[in-house]
Amino acid sequence: MDFKGHFALDQGGCHALSVLDDHSRYLLGLFACGNETSETVRGHLTTLFRRNGMPGRLLCDNGSPWGGAGGEQFTELEVWLLRCGVRMRHGRSYHPQTQGKDERFHRTLDVELLQARRFTDLPACQPAFDRFRDIYNRERPHEALGLAVPASRWHASPASFPETLPAPDYYETDTVRRVYAHGGVSLRGRRIKLSKAFRGMDVAFRHTSVDGLLNVFFMSFHIAEVDLRADNPPRNNTVRRVSEHPSGRSPV
């Protein structure tokens, strides 16, 4: 089960947060938000996860709060999702086709709801969003589903939401370091920059078949690779992107 999270600017400062199931096109949530902060998104995702179970992955764009600093730095929201066991994937910058289904959904939302309505405030938006979500899931046929409705293909995940987040646990052969407040760690006399979102938590450096090239893990997730072979400061490459959406661009 893979989810897709996305923000789109609506009317009068209202931001529409949508979460779609990648396989069934089922719209799990459509929320009218006054901002795009991590706290707001985390609250809505927690509600959805408790209700629908946990996804295996979540594909999102590189904007706040999903990604930071051009998509290269991890955010607090992303680290929270990793601790929940959700693998994050980011679309390539300037390649909206990696989220084609979600981009197509927001065009549908604009054409079928937003263009014909003017909302004065957030409380006025949400009831309309709820009605649209019900129609979208249960009445509106989807060409990519053989004109079936998403509700006919949707099944909740059996994985439950972890009310208590687990602490990282690593192999005895790993080199474990705690991330400082500035987002870096010290290794072999060198300072390696990761992300402030990991501050106060342990990460593991794991040797590869190439001497001096290390993989960096947070819990079970491969978050970076570090090259210590050169005399220059070590190169740190985050590994979080997808080159293209695996199922292609499909109509909604």
C-alpha beads as a LAMMPS data file, in Angstrom:
LAMMPS data file: protein, C-alpha beads

252 atoms
251 bonds

1 atom types
1 bond types

-500.0 500.0 xlo xhi
-500.0 500.0 ylo yhi
-500.0 500.0 zlo zhi

Masses

1 110.0

Atoms # bond

1 1 1 0.000 0.000 0.000
2 1 1 1.470 3.313 -1.130
3 1 1 0.078 6.749 -0.363
4 1 1 0.649 10.039 -2.133
5 1 1 0.639 13.284 -0.152
6 1 1 0.310 16.683 -1.765
7 1 1 -0.552 20.319 -1.061
8 1 1 -2.223 22.670 -3.496
9 1 1 -3.071 26.322 -2.968
10 1 1 -6.814 26.830 -2.835
11 1 1 -8.739 30.066 -2.243
12 1 1 -8.222 32.788 0.297
13 1 1 -5.160 31.237 1.910
14 1 1 -6.752 27.799 2.207
15 1 1 -4.421 24.912 1.442
16 1 1 -5.862 21.601 0.307
17 1 1 -4.003 18.593 1.707
18 1 1 -4.862 15.417 -0.186
19 1 1 -3.767 11.842 0.496
20 1 1 -4.435 9.263 -2.232
21 1 1 -3.888 5.511 -2.343
22 1 1 -1.631 4.835 -5.314
23 1 1 -3.269 1.573 -6.401
24 1 1 -6.987 2.242 -6.021
25 1 1 -7.015 6.070 -6.434
26 1 1 -9.016 6.074 -3.199
27 1 1 -8.989 9.535 -1.619
28 1 1 -8.218 8.830 2.029
29 1 1 -8.360 12.452 3.093
30 1 1 -8.952 15.929 1.729
31 1 1 -8.346 18.584 4.363
32 1 1 -8.750 22.353 4.315
33 1 1 -5.698 23.737 6.114
34 1 1 -4.766 27.243 7.129
35 1 1 -1.062 26.497 6.739
36 1 1 1.428 23.886 5.544
37 1 1 3.273 23.309 8.807
38 1 1 4.612 19.985 9.984
39 1 1 2.279 20.030 12.999
40 1 1 -0.811 20.463 10.830
41 1 1 0.131 17.693 8.417
42 1 1 1.219 15.333 11.187
43 1 1 -2.143 15.723 12.917
44 1 1 -4.095 14.877 9.753
45 1 1 -1.813 11.959 8.852
46 1 1 -2.146 10.536 12.363
47 1 1 -5.937 10.578 11.971
48 1 1 -5.695 8.817 8.602
49 1 1 -3.195 6.220 9.812
50 1 1 -5.325 5.334 12.830
51 1 1 -8.367 4.963 10.611
52 1 1 -6.852 3.234 7.565
53 1 1 -3.647 1.562 8.735
54 1 1 -0.073 2.290 7.714
55 1 1 1.217 2.553 4.145
56 1 1 4.486 1.036 3.037
57 1 1 5.582 4.197 1.259
58 1 1 4.528 7.787 0.796
59 1 1 5.396 9.697 -2.369
60 1 1 5.485 13.469 -2.006
61 1 1 6.984 16.557 -3.561
62 1 1 9.971 18.548 -2.345
63 1 1 8.109 21.509 -0.872
64 1 1 7.471 22.283 2.776
65 1 1 6.787 20.396 4.980
66 1 1 7.617 17.262 2.966
67 1 1 11.162 18.244 2.035
68 1 1 13.578 21.050 2.826
69 1 1 16.471 22.915 1.240
70 1 1 15.600 21.936 -2.302
71 1 1 14.614 18.438 -1.251
72 1 1 18.136 17.553 -0.054
73 1 1 17.569 18.003 3.692
74 1 1 15.259 15.865 5.777
75 1 1 12.417 17.548 7.658
76 1 1 10.961 16.809 11.085
77 1 1 7.805 15.516 9.423
78 1 1 9.811 13.116 7.293
79 1 1 11.798 11.792 10.255
80 1 1 8.536 11.251 12.162
81 1 1 7.196 9.246 9.215
82 1 1 10.378 7.159 9.128
83 1 1 9.953 6.423 12.836
84 1 1 6.394 5.326 12.031
85 1 1 7.845 2.852 9.537
86 1 1 6.819 4.738 6.390
87 1 1 9.427 4.887 3.643
88 1 1 9.514 8.319 2.007
89 1 1 10.025 8.970 -1.691
90 1 1 10.351 12.378 -3.338
91 1 1 9.676 13.233 -6.950
92 1 1 12.439 14.782 -9.005
93 1 1 12.546 18.571 -8.951
94 1 1 10.715 20.114 -11.925
95 1 1 9.308 16.712 -12.897
96 1 1 5.632 16.790 -11.809
97 1 1 4.994 13.636 -13.856
98 1 1 6.426 11.638 -10.954
99 1 1 3.195 12.514 -9.142
100 1 1 0.979 12.467 -12.195
101 1 1 -2.028 10.896 -10.485
102 1 1 -2.012 13.457 -7.705
103 1 1 -1.482 16.392 -10.051
104 1 1 -4.383 15.077 -12.144
105 1 1 -6.519 14.747 -9.018
106 1 1 -5.998 18.396 -8.095
107 1 1 -7.009 19.467 -11.586
108 1 1 -10.172 17.424 -11.129
109 1 1 -10.768 19.090 -7.756
110 1 1 -10.292 22.512 -9.322
111 1 1 -12.603 21.863 -12.281
112 1 1 -15.382 20.028 -10.451
113 1 1 -15.465 22.008 -7.186
114 1 1 -13.234 25.034 -6.738
115 1 1 -13.973 26.910 -9.971
116 1 1 -17.685 26.926 -9.230
117 1 1 -17.441 27.903 -5.561
118 1 1 -16.067 30.743 -3.458
119 1 1 -15.313 29.906 0.164
120 1 1 -15.123 32.599 2.812
121 1 1 -13.147 30.607 5.393
122 1 1 -11.832 27.164 6.330
123 1 1 -15.005 25.959 8.089
124 1 1 -16.886 26.619 4.853
125 1 1 -14.344 24.625 2.837
126 1 1 -14.283 21.384 4.779
127 1 1 -17.941 20.297 4.347
128 1 1 -17.599 20.837 0.593
129 1 1 -14.363 18.847 0.602
130 1 1 -16.073 16.017 2.487
131 1 1 -18.928 15.862 -0.040
132 1 1 -16.474 15.918 -2.942
133 1 1 -14.438 13.115 -1.360
134 1 1 -17.517 10.907 -1.002
135 1 1 -18.520 11.471 -4.639
136 1 1 -14.953 10.962 -5.847
137 1 1 -14.588 7.646 -4.010
138 1 1 -18.048 6.138 -4.399
139 1 1 -19.830 7.662 -7.404
140 1 1 -17.355 9.037 -9.918
141 1 1 -16.100 6.381 -12.406
142 1 1 -12.366 6.374 -13.131
143 1 1 -11.050 5.560 -16.559
144 1 1 -7.819 4.081 -15.157
145 1 1 -9.932 1.636 -13.093
146 1 1 -12.015 0.435 -16.026
147 1 1 -14.758 2.920 -15.025
148 1 1 -14.982 1.403 -11.555
149 1 1 -15.053 3.621 -8.474
150 1 1 -12.066 3.764 -6.071
151 1 1 -14.100 2.428 -3.143
152 1 1 -14.510 -0.861 -5.026
153 1 1 -10.717 -1.351 -5.127
154 1 1 -9.721 0.057 -1.733
155 1 1 -8.671 -2.111 1.212
156 1 1 -7.348 -0.758 4.495
157 1 1 -3.846 -1.716 5.578
158 1 1 -3.492 -4.417 8.268
159 1 1 -0.487 -2.545 9.746
160 1 1 -1.638 -0.451 12.711
161 1 1 -0.400 2.994 13.686
162 1 1 2.428 2.834 16.296
163 1 1 1.141 4.879 19.216
164 1 1 4.602 4.613 20.813
165 1 1 7.423 5.233 18.372
166 1 1 10.297 2.733 18.588
167 1 1 13.854 3.817 19.297
168 1 1 16.499 3.051 16.638
169 1 1 18.232 -0.306 17.021
170 1 1 21.308 -1.306 15.014
171 1 1 23.729 -4.182 14.410
172 1 1 26.679 -4.666 16.731
173 1 1 28.986 -4.214 13.733
174 1 1 27.572 -0.758 12.939
175 1 1 29.302 2.442 13.981
176 1 1 26.584 4.365 15.827
177 1 1 26.672 8.117 16.327
178 1 1 24.225 10.514 17.953
179 1 1 23.329 13.518 15.814
180 1 1 24.256 16.868 17.343
181 1 1 21.901 19.840 17.559
182 1 1 23.417 21.319 14.397
183 1 1 22.546 18.177 12.444
184 1 1 26.017 16.670 12.163
185 1 1 28.070 13.831 13.641
186 1 1 31.767 13.187 14.193
187 1 1 33.384 10.182 12.529
188 1 1 37.069 9.379 12.207
189 1 1 37.971 12.901 13.224
190 1 1 35.704 14.435 10.589
191 1 1 32.434 16.274 10.894
192 1 1 29.667 14.947 8.675
193 1 1 26.538 16.969 8.022
194 1 1 23.230 15.071 7.929
195 1 1 20.123 17.044 8.937
196 1 1 18.890 18.887 12.017
197 1 1 15.725 16.796 11.818
198 1 1 17.752 13.861 13.254
199 1 1 19.161 15.835 16.191
200 1 1 19.277 13.875 19.442
201 1 1 18.793 10.531 17.627
202 1 1 21.226 7.780 16.732
203 1 1 22.240 6.925 13.178
204 1 1 24.406 4.029 12.013
205 1 1 27.344 4.006 9.617
206 1 1 27.687 0.689 7.799
207 1 1 30.662 -0.390 5.718
208 1 1 30.255 -1.221 2.039
209 1 1 32.442 -3.344 -0.252
210 1 1 34.387 -0.165 -1.100
211 1 1 36.852 0.932 1.572
212 1 1 35.990 4.430 2.811
213 1 1 32.480 4.413 1.347
214 1 1 29.833 4.088 4.074
215 1 1 26.068 3.785 4.046
216 1 1 24.153 5.745 6.671
217 1 1 21.004 4.274 8.214
218 1 1 18.293 5.702 10.412
219 1 1 16.504 2.693 11.871
220 1 1 16.077 0.371 8.860
221 1 1 16.099 3.220 6.333
222 1 1 19.088 4.027 4.147
223 1 1 19.263 7.825 4.366
224 1 1 22.692 8.716 2.964
225 1 1 26.059 7.537 1.781
226 1 1 29.335 9.079 2.879
227 1 1 32.610 9.012 0.971
228 1 1 35.654 9.285 3.262
229 1 1 38.252 8.354 0.654
230 1 1 39.296 11.877 -0.379
231 1 1 41.377 14.314 1.663
232 1 1 38.630 16.910 1.230
233 1 1 35.616 17.025 3.588
234 1 1 33.564 13.836 3.135
235 1 1 30.859 13.912 0.503
236 1 1 27.398 13.129 1.838
237 1 1 24.718 12.163 -0.679
238 1 1 21.153 11.675 0.519
239 1 1 19.210 8.876 -1.160
240 1 1 15.535 9.733 -1.148
241 1 1 14.331 10.361 -4.680
242 1 1 12.500 8.425 -7.345
243 1 1 13.412 9.100 -10.963
244 1 1 9.877 8.548 -12.141
245 1 1 6.609 7.228 -10.852
246 1 1 6.697 3.416 -11.194
247 1 1 3.171 3.091 -12.522
248 1 1 3.374 6.008 -14.935
249 1 1 0.964 8.840 -15.501
250 1 1 -2.603 7.608 -15.471
251 1 1 -5.859 9.505 -15.848
252 1 1 -8.021 9.949 -12.770

Bonds

1 1 1 2
2 1 2 3
3 1 3 4
4 1 4 5
5 1 5 6
6 1 6 7
7 1 7 8
8 1 8 9
9 1 9 10
10 1 10 11
11 1 11 12
12 1 12 13
13 1 13 14
14 1 14 15
15 1 15 16
16 1 16 17
17 1 17 18
18 1 18 19
19 1 19 20
20 1 20 21
21 1 21 22
22 1 22 23
23 1 23 24
24 1 24 25
25 1 25 26
26 1 26 27
27 1 27 28
28 1 28 29
29 1 29 30
30 1 30 31
31 1 31 32
32 1 32 33
33 1 33 34
34 1 34 35
35 1 35 36
36 1 36 37
37 1 37 38
38 1 38 39
39 1 39 40
40 1 40 41
41 1 41 42
42 1 42 43
43 1 43 44
44 1 44 45
45 1 45 46
46 1 46 47
47 1 47 48
48 1 48 49
49 1 49 50
50 1 50 51
51 1 51 52
52 1 52 53
53 1 53 54
54 1 54 55
55 1 55 56
56 1 56 57
57 1 57 58
58 1 58 59
59 1 59 60
60 1 60 61
61 1 61 62
62 1 62 63
63 1 63 64
64 1 64 65
65 1 65 66
66 1 66 67
67 1 67 68
68 1 68 69
69 1 69 70
70 1 70 71
71 1 71 72
72 1 72 73
73 1 73 74
74 1 74 75
75 1 75 76
76 1 76 77
77 1 77 78
78 1 78 79
79 1 79 80
80 1 80 81
81 1 81 82
82 1 82 83
83 1 83 84
84 1 84 85
85 1 85 86
86 1 86 87
87 1 87 88
88 1 88 89
89 1 89 90
90 1 90 91
91 1 91 92
92 1 92 93
93 1 93 94
94 1 94 95
95 1 95 96
96 1 96 97
97 1 97 98
98 1 98 99
99 1 99 100
100 1 100 101
101 1 101 102
102 1 102 103
103 1 103 104
104 1 104 105
105 1 105 106
106 1 106 107
107 1 107 108
108 1 108 109
109 1 109 110
110 1 110 111
111 1 111 112
112 1 112 113
113 1 113 114
114 1 114 115
115 1 115 116
116 1 116 117
117 1 117 118
118 1 118 119
119 1 119 120
120 1 120 121
121 1 121 122
122 1 122 123
123 1 123 124
124 1 124 125
125 1 125 126
126 1 126 127
127 1 127 128
128 1 128 129
129 1 129 130
130 1 130 131
131 1 131 132
132 1 132 133
133 1 133 134
134 1 134 135
135 1 135 136
136 1 136 137
137 1 137 138
138 1 138 139
139 1 139 140
140 1 140 141
141 1 141 142
142 1 142 143
143 1 143 144
144 1 144 145
145 1 145 146
146 1 146 147
147 1 147 148
148 1 148 149
149 1 149 150
150 1 150 151
151 1 151 152
152 1 152 153
153 1 153 154
154 1 154 155
155 1 155 156
156 1 156 157
157 1 157 158
158 1 158 159
159 1 159 160
160 1 160 161
161 1 161 162
162 1 162 163
163 1 163 164
164 1 164 165
165 1 165 166
166 1 166 167
167 1 167 168
168 1 168 169
169 1 169 170
170 1 170 171
171 1 171 172
172 1 172 173
173 1 173 174
174 1 174 175
175 1 175 176
176 1 176 177
177 1 177 178
178 1 178 179
179 1 179 180
180 1 180 181
181 1 181 182
182 1 182 183
183 1 183 184
184 1 184 185
185 1 185 186
186 1 186 187
187 1 187 188
188 1 188 189
189 1 189 190
190 1 190 191
191 1 191 192
192 1 192 193
193 1 193 194
194 1 194 195
195 1 195 196
196 1 196 197
197 1 197 198
198 1 198 199
199 1 199 200
200 1 200 201
201 1 201 202
202 1 202 203
203 1 203 204
204 1 204 205
205 1 205 206
206 1 206 207
207 1 207 208
208 1 208 209
209 1 209 210
210 1 210 211
211 1 211 212
212 1 212 213
213 1 213 214
214 1 214 215
215 1 215 216
216 1 216 217
217 1 217 218
218 1 218 219
219 1 219 220
220 1 220 221
221 1 221 222
222 1 222 223
223 1 223 224
224 1 224 225
225 1 225 226
226 1 226 227
227 1 227 228
228 1 228 229
229 1 229 230
230 1 230 231
231 1 231 232
232 1 232 233
233 1 233 234
234 1 234 235
235 1 235 236
236 1 236 237
237 1 237 238
238 1 238 239
239 1 239 240
240 1 240 241
241 1 241 242
242 1 242 243
243 1 243 244
244 1 244 245
245 1 245 246
246 1 246 247
247 1 247 248
248 1 248 249
249 1 249 250
250 1 250 251
251 1 251 252
